[in-house]
């Protein structure tokens, strides 16, 4: 069976590459703000004044400061003016 592509990776990659500010809401209601520095299967590194490692299972929602468009069909992800929000 072919490996399915994650929706998270292209979304987070655009945020990382273009250094788009984000608000990350945790499941306990805390709001964190900064830029996605890096990510893997389990964590997101968020940079503001300091770097914070946030476990994905603790994330409720990631909201970019501006609208982006993400291509999920294997093409290079690019940002454009399209409303996007993703809940992990």
C-alpha positions as CSV (number, residue, x, y, z in Angstrom):
1,X,0.0,0.0,0.0
2,X,1.3,3.4,-0.9
3,X,2.2,5.8,1.9
4,X,-0.3,8.6,2.1
5,X,1.0,12.2,2.2
6,X,0.4,14.1,5.4
7,X,-1.6,17.4,5.2
8,X,0.5,18.8,8.0
9,X,3.8,18.7,6.3
10,X,3.1,21.0,3.3
11,X,1.2,23.4,5.6
12,X,3.9,23.6,8.2
13,X,6.6,23.7,5.5
14,X,5.1,26.9,3.9
15,X,4.9,28.5,7.3
16,X,8.5,27.6,8.0
17,X,10.0,28.5,4.6
18,X,8.2,31.9,4.4
19,X,8.7,32.7,8.1
20,X,4.9,33.4,8.5
21,X,4.0,34.4,12.0
22,X,1.5,31.9,13.6
23,X,-0.7,31.6,16.6
24,X,-0.7,28.1,18.0
25,X,-3.6,27.2,20.3
26,X,-3.0,24.3,22.7
27,X,-5.8,21.9,23.8
28,X,-5.6,23.5,27.3
29,X,-6.5,26.9,25.8
30,X,-3.0,28.5,25.9
31,X,-2.1,30.7,22.9
32,X,1.5,30.7,21.7
33,X,2.8,33.0,19.0
34,X,5.9,33.0,16.9
35,X,7.4,31.4,13.7
36,X,7.7,27.8,12.9
37,X,11.4,27.0,13.0
38,X,11.2,23.3,12.4
39,X,8.9,20.3,12.8
40,X,8.9,16.5,12.6
41,X,6.4,13.7,13.1
42,X,5.9,14.6,16.8
43,X,6.9,18.2,17.6
44,X,6.9,21.7,16.2
45,X,9.7,24.1,17.2
46,X,8.3,27.6,17.6
47,X,10.6,30.6,17.7
48,X,9.6,33.9,19.4
49,X,12.0,35.4,21.9
50,X,13.1,31.8,22.7
51,X,12.6,28.5,20.9
52,X,9.8,26.3,22.3
53,X,9.3,22.6,21.5
54,X,5.6,21.9,21.3
55,X,4.3,18.3,21.1
56,X,1.8,18.0,18.3
57,X,-0.6,16.0,20.5
58,X,-0.9,19.2,22.7
59,X,-1.9,21.4,19.7
60,X,-5.5,22.2,18.9
61,X,-5.2,24.7,16.1
62,X,-2.5,26.6,14.1
63,X,-3.6,30.0,12.6
64,X,-1.2,31.8,10.2
65,X,-1.1,35.6,10.6
66,X,-1.9,35.9,6.9
67,X,-3.8,33.7,4.5
68,X,-1.8,31.1,2.6
69,X,-2.4,28.5,-0.1
70,X,-0.9,25.1,0.2
71,X,-0.6,22.6,-2.6
72,X,-1.1,19.0,-1.4
73,X,-0.7,17.2,-4.7
74,X,3.1,16.9,-4.5
75,X,3.9,20.3,-6.1
76,X,6.0,22.8,-4.2
77,X,3.9,24.5,-1.6
78,X,3.5,28.2,-2.2
79,X,1.7,31.0,-0.3
80,X,-1.1,33.1,-1.7
81,X,-4.0,35.0,-0.4
82,X,-6.4,32.1,0.5
83,X,-7.9,31.6,3.9
84,X,-6.3,28.6,5.6
85,X,-6.5,27.2,9.1
86,X,-5.5,23.7,10.1
87,X,-6.4,21.8,13.2
88,X,-4.1,19.0,14.2
